[in-house]
Amino acid sequence: MTETVVTQPAAQAAATRSLFRRAIGGTAIALAGAGIVSLLAFAHPHTATPALLYLVVVLAATASGGLAPGLLAAAISFVLFTYLFLPPRHSFGFSGDGIFALVSFVVAALFGSSLIVRQRASQRRSEQALDNAQRLQRVAEALATALTPQEVLDATLGVGVAAAEARAGLIAMLSEDGEWLEVLASTGYDLRWIDPFRRFPVAGNFPLSEAVRTGEGVFVHSERERDERYPELVNRSQPGHGLACLPLVVERGVIGGIVFSFSTDQEFPQERRALKAALARQAAVALERARLLQTERDLRGRLAFLGEATAILASSLDYERTLSRLVELAVPTLGDWCALDMLASDGRIERIVVAHQDPERRRWAEEMQARSQPRIEDETGVARVIREGEPQFMAEIPRDLLEQAAQADPETAEIVARTDLRSWIAVPLTVGAETLGALTLVTEGERTLTQEDFELALQLAERAAVAVDNARLYREAELRADAALALEYVGDGVVLLDHGGRIRYWNTAISAITGLDEADAIGRRANEALPGWEQLAGQVTLAAADAPERARPVTVPFAAPDGERWLAIAGVAFDAGAVYAVRDVSEEQALERARNDFVATASHELRTPLAAVYGAARTLRRPDLDLLPEQRSTFLEIIESETERLTAIVSQILLAGQLDGGRVDVSPSETDLQALAESVVASARVRAPEKVQLRLEGDEPVRAIADEDKLRQVLVNLVDNAVKYSPDGGEVVVELRRGDGRARIAVRDRGLGIPQAEQARIFEKFYRLDPQQTRGVGGSGLGLYISRELVQRMGGRIGVDSEPGRGSTFSIELPAPG
């Protein structure tokens, strides 16, 4: 897409030329029109006729050329009218009629000029508003198709800079700690001036830092003003002129800033500032949307990676071969380098495998490994992780640390010289209190490991540790006569069957999974001792004894005494019968179901407002429809309301994720429930349909120990639910009570009600009472889950009492001040 940028000097020159042309045209009309009217003198008309015609000439000259041609026409018309038409004719003098005519002509010129000025000013404002709307529309279209953060940056700095009539643009984002601004992308700048400011403090005296700190746009009219306001930029910033710096603000706050630079000094009237602010808002929303999409894609990728890693770990009891495949899988998904070290029985650290995409570099690393092995007494690196059993993470390895290590060890010096190390993670492989080894991940160049990579490495190490432990126990069981004793400590269930299908071994884990004790299992046929075993084992393909690594786990449901479980079963056939390994993967299945519920719920809830916004926008853009102003306003209201609904859904999803991750801070303090409830009810009345009446009643005052903002969110959700689940209307009451050291809030409605069987589930994540929306009631299924989690974090509890068809009462109890 190519954008044409009209600079301010060019626009001013064009305006000057247009003004000159109009002045010439107006002067021509004044001269020619007055001359034509003067021809009436030969017909000897009544004086009123030429007076009116001269008045028309004055108005025409004014309309065409402005005040100056209008006054010129008034002067010429007065002279000709006095000389040719007023008695005594063909003489010039000031009479009453002449003076009246002069005043009339001048007033007509002045009045006409005033009208023309106002009309043209109004036209310019309309044209400017239309131009701004078209610019914003082009930016919105470009951002709508951008799905990744990089695509959003490219669209903003391409179409967005052109729409802002700027020469150059720059986008910087806040660091995770909120202390720094990091430049992500720029266009139109000389990189020699940009590179020193790739990372600069939010607290610094810079225009973009000020915009991010204050949340307000910073507009600098000239380079001189910039140097006066920000002396730190003198001789350190690219020479320029006007500058506009705006914060990128989303629902969760400021996430960064955007800069527009201009090739000339600038004035920033309100409409230009509003356009720049609108562009910044569009860019911020698009970046946040792309970040969420990227987060979802990353989550799916990590789940897929963990699934593949789990399959590899479960595929073989030869842990060295399995771990080699696992390390190769981790490159390049998690790092540029990946290594696995194990603690030998004699206390030595043995490197099992090292992986890199480049075979030559991998061979070099193996040569280095042969020349130098870490020792358990080393104070740093893998040895410390294995010795202490604690993970270590360096998002950026300090250069001085590398230099010190290189000076202390020639082998390390060669590694530092041949690699550009950036990030490092080392996590222990721990089972119980025993550390078996460590998994190491390293990146080079510009690639940086993140907190998410660290958490994924911990999960991978946990699974690897379990796999290693299981394999070791299995190997020990083969070497010892008393295999049963070793297998009792395996986390997976183990079942040994002879050729007749009778149970010869049944460990503790399989007893816990199935609920069948060892005493009731040994010696019996498996399908007799455990109903459903034949169907369970029938889905497993047994691997051959000489290739146990080919055993593939099959995940199947199993009806245990305490409810349904999901089991991963793998089996190996050998001369004496078959052995099965059974793992309870119910939690993994629950995670998968939660993910599917999330995708399905989010897709459903987001599709409706998106369809409404898209339909309204498409209708507004149809050239074949001539919409009335009230119709256009209706469609814009649809877009606004559905966008607010989208924002609310996304906010709920984000908050639910933060609650799950333990990243929501609650700060209880003494809170006035009366004032809080009054504001919530007053706000709800504005949104509620006419057939629903809201009322507040109860003790006054009532105070509680709670986080006011979080409690407001809970109360708003309960009141909105009460209104939403009262489709036939009725009364919604918020009641406040105190007593027994507790503060109580109740929200009652006379709506649909909740069946007894479903009341225990309505506080679960993604659960909806009316998932098919048979009564037109929708929702993300997160509101009550979020409410329960917030109330519990404030030291309270929430419950429900309901009867179908007679409404519901949601009750909150919170600690009261002592």
Secondary structure as UniProt FT lines:
FT   HELIX           8..38
FT   HELIX           39..43
FT   HELIX           48..65
FT   HELIX           67..84
FT   TURN            89..90
FT   HELIX           96..144
FT   HELIX           149..155
FT   HELIX           156..160
FT   HELIX           161..163
FT   TURN            164..165
FT   STRAND          168..174
FT   TURN            176..177
FT   STRAND          180..187
FT   HELIX           191..194
FT   HELIX           195..197
FT   STRAND          199..201
FT   TURN            202..203
FT   HELIX           207..214
FT   STRAND          218..220
FT   HELIX           223..229
FT   HELIX           231..233
FT   TURN            234..236
FT   STRAND          243..250
FT   TURN            251..252
FT   STRAND          253..261
FT   HELIX           270..314
FT   HELIX           319..333
FT   STRAND          337..343
FT   TURN            345..346
FT   STRAND          349..356
FT   HELIX           359..371
FT   TURN            376..377
FT   HELIX           381..388
FT   STRAND          392..394
FT   HELIX           399..408
FT   HELIX           410..418
FT   STRAND          421..431
FT   TURN            432..433
FT   STRAND          434..444
FT   TURN            445..446
FT   HELIX           451..479
FT   HELIX           483..487
FT   TURN            488..489
FT   STRAND          493..498
FT   TURN            499..500
FT   STRAND          502..506
FT   HELIX           508..514
FT   HELIX           518..521
FT   TURN            522..523
FT   HELIX           526..529
FT   TURN            531..532
FT   HELIX           533..537
FT   TURN            538..539
FT   STRAND          543..544
FT   TURN            545..546
FT   HELIX           548..550
FT   STRAND          554..560
FT   TURN            561..562
FT   STRAND          563..574
FT   TURN            575..576
FT   STRAND          577..584
FT   HELIX           586..621
FT   TURN            623..624
FT   HELIX           629..660
FT   TURN            661..662
FT   STRAND          669..672
FT   HELIX           673..687
FT   TURN            690..691
FT   STRAND          692..698
FT   STRAND          703..706
FT   HELIX           708..724
FT   TURN            727..728
FT   STRAND          730..739
FT   TURN            740..741
FT   STRAND          742..748
FT   HELIX           756..758
FT   TURN            759..763
FT   TURN            765..766
FT   TURN            771..772
FT   TURN            774..775
FT   HELIX           783..793
FT   TURN            794..795
FT   STRAND          797..803
FT   TURN            804..806
FT   STRAND          807..815
//
